[in-house]
Amino acid sequence: MPQQTIGLLVMAYGTPPTPDAIAAFYTHIRHGQTPSDALLQDLRDRYRLIGGMSPLARITTAQADALAATLNARGGELSFKPYLGLKHAEPFIEDAVAAMHRDGITQALAVALAPYDGNASVQDYHARAQAAATRLGGPAIVPVSGWYRQQKFIRYWVGQIAAALATIPANDIRTTAVVFSAHSLPKSMPGATGHYRRQLEESAQSIARAVPFTHYETAWQSAGKTTDDWHGPDIRELTRDLYHRGGYRTFVYCPTGFVADHLEVLYDLDIECRAVVNALGGRYIRPAMPNAAPLFIDGLAEAAMDAMAQAMGVPA
């Protein structure tokens, strides 16, 4: 019996592929509103300070390929073909769905590379994919959601934090704080509070239970440069408060709301947040991101198979 090919739609935020594409990328993020020269120069400077461009495009492609390879290694009657769909850069989500349709894919799994999906920003990934499939008459798409609860995702961060704590002198553990973070959202956005916050807090609690450390907090980072009121506490302000009011001197930053090295990690944390810690005289530690680490990819594969089993009646 020939194998059935299942489309594997891997969706991510996207990043400009070259410096010349930064303006178009930023305009797309701003729903077609051209950024001011000052905002555009600020973004260009951020990319320059992390080495020129973000590694996100390369990492996202590696994640999609690794996930397909892991699923295909299971054998059986199904084969998985990866399609990359991005929110703010080419190939867009709609392009990926159209490619699946042209290839004769009738069933697909859709994975957004964002652990916490309880907000309109991440839900838009799946809405755009479903809308495109409806317009084209297929494929039938099964979303893979809530995978931050997957045990291998939790185990990945447990291992990273344990390794980080092992580098800290025993006498300094008492004044060490672990900070879990996700991307802030405007308070006006549906889902900016409530479910999205609970997902971050639930995730932090699940990880913290498995690692014996003294103190952890949750915070928000990477708020946009807009006039909106953004969700807090901001990670830099929380750091200052932990230092001055809590007496903490070592800070382990775990941006569990992200899964790759990119601007929000390499600049917002490794440059901006590190500068705050350095100015305070503290110690900054940021464990490695999941990227295409096998344990993380295995967890995504198990979440995908669970979603398929539930929606299609296929054994997980």
C-alpha positions in Angstrom: 0.0 0.0 0.0 1.5 3.4 -1.0 2.2 5.9 1.8 -0.2 8.8 2.2 1.5 12.1 2.2 0.5 14.5 5.0 1.4 18.1 4.6 3.4 19.6 7.5 2.7 23.3 7.6 5.3 24.9 9.9 4.4 28.5 10.6 6.7 31.1 12.1 7.0 34.9 12.4 9.5 35.4 9.7 12.5 37.8 9.4 13.9 40.0 6.6 16.3 37.9 4.5 18.6 40.8 3.7 19.1 44.4 5.0 17.4 45.7 1.9 14.2 43.9 3.0 14.0 45.4 6.5 11.7 48.3 5.4 9.2 46.0 3.7 9.2 43.6 6.6 8.7 46.4 9.2 5.9 47.8 7.0 4.1 44.5 6.9 4.3 44.1 10.7 2.7 47.5 10.9 -0.2 46.5 8.7 1.0 48.5 5.7 1.9 51.6 7.7 5.4 52.8 6.7 7.6 53.2 9.8 9.3 56.6 10.4 13.0 57.0 9.5 13.9 56.9 13.2 12.0 53.6 13.8 13.5 52.1 10.7 17.1 53.1 11.6 16.5 51.8 15.2 15.6 48.4 13.7 18.5 48.4 11.3 20.8 49.2 14.2 19.4 46.3 16.2 20.1 43.8 13.4 23.6 45.3 13.0 24.4 44.8 16.7 23.5 41.0 16.5 25.8 40.5 13.6 24.0 41.9 10.6 20.8 39.8 10.2 18.8 37.5 12.4 19.6 33.7 12.1 15.8 33.0 12.4 15.2 32.1 8.8 17.9 29.5 8.8 16.8 28.1 12.2 13.1 28.0 11.2 14.0 26.0 8.0 16.1 23.6 10.1 13.3 23.1 12.6 10.8 22.3 9.8 13.2 19.9 8.1 14.0 18.2 11.4 10.4 17.9 12.4 9.5 16.2 9.1 12.5 13.9 9.3 11.6 12.9 12.9 8.0 12.2 11.9 9.1 10.2 8.8 11.5 8.2 10.9 8.6 6.6 12.7 7.7 4.7 9.5 4.2 3.4 9.0 1.7 4.3 6.3 2.2 8.1 6.5 4.9 10.3 5.1 5.2 14.0 6.0 6.2 16.8 3.6 7.2 20.1 5.2 5.9 23.4 4.0 7.2 26.7 5.5 4.6 29.5 6.0 5.6 32.8 7.5 3.5 35.6 9.1 5.4 38.6 7.9 7.8 37.4 5.2 7.9 35.2 2.1 6.9 32.4 1.8 3.7 33.6 3.5 1.3 31.2 5.2 -1.1 31.5 2.3 1.8 30.6 -0.1 2.5 27.4 1.8 -1.2 26.4 1.8 -1.4 27.1 -2.0 1.7 24.9 -2.5 0.2 22.0 -0.6 -3.0 22.4 -2.6 -1.0 22.3 -5.9 0.9 19.2 -4.7 -2.4 17.3 -4.1 -2.1 17.3 -0.4 -5.5 16.6 1.1 -4.7 16.5 4.8 -2.2 18.6 6.7 -0.9 19.4 10.2 -0.2 23.0 11.1 2.3 23.8 13.8 3.0 27.4 14.8 6.4 27.8 16.3 5.1 29.7 19.3 4.5 27.8 22.5 1.8 30.0 24.0 -1.1 30.3 21.6 -3.7 31.8 23.9 -3.7 35.2 22.1 -5.0 36.7 18.9 -1.4 37.2 17.5 -0.6 33.4 17.4 -4.2 32.4 16.7 -3.9 34.5 13.5 -1.4 31.9 12.1 -4.0 29.2 12.2 -6.8 31.5 11.1 -4.9 32.5 8.0 -4.0 28.9 7.1 -7.6 27.7 7.5 -8.9 30.7 5.5 -6.5 30.0 2.6 -7.4 26.3 2.6 -11.1 27.1 2.6 -10.7 29.4 -0.4 -8.8 26.8 -2.3 -11.0 23.8 -1.3 -8.3 22.0 0.7 -6.3 20.6 2.3 -8.0 19.8 5.5 -5.8 21.3 8.2 -5.4 20.0 11.8 -3.9 22.5 14.2 -1.3 21.4 16.7 -1.8 23.6 19.7 -1.0 23.6 23.4 2.3 21.9 22.9 4.0 23.9 25.7 2.6 21.2 27.9 4.5 18.5 26.1 6.9 16.8 28.5 9.9 17.0 26.2 9.5 20.7 25.8 9.4 21.0 29.6 12.4 18.6 29.9 14.4 20.7 27.5 14.1 23.8 29.7 14.6 21.8 32.9 17.9 20.5 31.5 19.0 24.0 30.4 18.3 25.6 33.7 19.9 22.7 35.7 23.1 23.2 33.5 23.0 27.0 34.2 22.6 26.6 37.9 25.5 24.1 38.0 27.8 27.0 36.8 26.8 29.2 39.8 28.8 29.0 43.0 26.8 27.3 45.8 27.0 30.4 48.0 25.3 32.4 45.2 22.3 30.1 44.6 20.3 31.8 47.4 20.4 35.1 45.5 19.7 33.6 42.1 16.4 34.3 40.3 15.1 32.4 37.2 13.0 34.6 35.0 10.6 33.1 32.4 9.5 35.4 29.7 7.3 35.7 26.6 6.6 38.5 24.1 4.5 41.3 25.5 1.3 42.3 23.7 -0.8 45.5 23.7 -3.4 45.2 26.5 -6.0 46.1 23.9 -5.3 43.0 21.9 -7.8 40.1 22.5 -6.1 37.4 24.6 -3.3 39.8 25.8 -4.3 39.0 29.4 -6.0 36.0 30.8 -5.3 32.8 28.8 -2.0 33.9 27.4 -0.7 35.0 30.8 -1.9 31.7 32.3 0.0 29.7 29.7 3.3 31.4 30.6 2.6 30.9 34.3 1.6 27.3 33.9 4.6 26.6 31.8 7.0 28.3 34.3 5.4 26.3 37.2 5.8 23.0 35.3 9.4 23.7 34.6 10.1 25.0 38.1 8.7 22.0 39.8 11.3 19.8 38.2 14.3 22.1 39.0 15.4 22.7 42.6 16.0 26.5 42.6 15.1 29.1 45.1 13.1 31.7 43.2 11.4 32.2 39.8 9.3 35.0 38.2 7.4 35.5 35.0 7.9 38.7 32.9 7.2 40.2 29.5 9.6 41.5 27.0 10.0 43.1 23.6 7.1 45.5 23.8 6.6 47.4 20.6 7.4 51.1 20.1 3.8 52.3 20.0 1.5 54.5 22.0 -0.4 51.4 23.3 -0.2 50.2 26.9 1.7 46.9 26.8 1.4 44.0 29.1 3.8 43.9 32.1 5.9 43.6 34.2 8.6 44.5 31.7 11.6 42.1 32.1 14.1 45.0 32.7 12.0 46.7 35.3 11.4 43.3 37.0 15.2 42.8 37.0 15.8 46.1 38.8 13.1 45.3 41.3 14.5 41.9 42.0 17.9 43.4 42.6 16.9 46.3 44.8 13.9 44.9 46.7 14.7 41.1 46.6 18.4 41.1 47.0 19.0 38.9 43.9 22.3 39.1 42.2 22.3 36.3 39.6 19.6 36.2 36.9 18.9 33.2 34.7 16.7 34.3 31.7 14.5 31.7 30.1 12.5 33.1 27.2 10.2 30.1 27.0 7.7 32.0 24.8 10.2 31.7 21.9 11.9 28.7 20.4 14.8 30.1 18.4 17.7 32.6 18.5 16.4 35.8 16.9 16.1 39.5 17.5 14.0 39.3 20.6 16.5 37.0 22.3 19.8 38.2 20.8 19.1 41.9 21.2 16.3 42.4 23.6 17.8 40.0 26.2 21.5 39.5 25.4 22.1 43.2 24.8 19.4 45.3 26.4 18.6 43.1 29.4 22.3 42.2 29.9 23.1 45.9 30.0 20.6 46.4 32.9 22.2 43.5 34.8 25.7 44.7 34.2 24.8 48.2 35.3 23.4 46.7 38.6 26.6 44.7 39.1 24.8 41.4 38.8 25.4 38.2 36.8 23.5 37.5 33.5 22.9 34.0 32.3 20.8 33.0 29.3 20.5 29.3 28.5 20.6 28.0 24.9 17.4 28.2 22.9 15.7 25.1 21.6 16.4 25.8 17.9 16.5 22.3 16.3 17.7 20.4 19.4 16.5 16.8 19.1 14.7 16.7 22.4 12.6 19.7 21.5 11.9 18.4 18.0 10.9 15.0 19.4 8.4 16.8 21.6 6.9 18.7 18.7 6.7 15.4 16.8 4.8 13.7 19.6 2.4 16.7 19.9 1.8 16.5 16.1 1.0 12.8 16.2 -1.3 13.3 19.2 -3.2 16.0 17.3 -3.4 13.8 14.2 -4.6 10.8 16.3 -7.3 12.9 17.9 -8.5 14.5 14.6 -8.0 11.8 12.0 -8.2 8.6 14.0 -4.6 7.7 13.2 -2.6 5.9 15.9 -0.2 8.2 17.6 
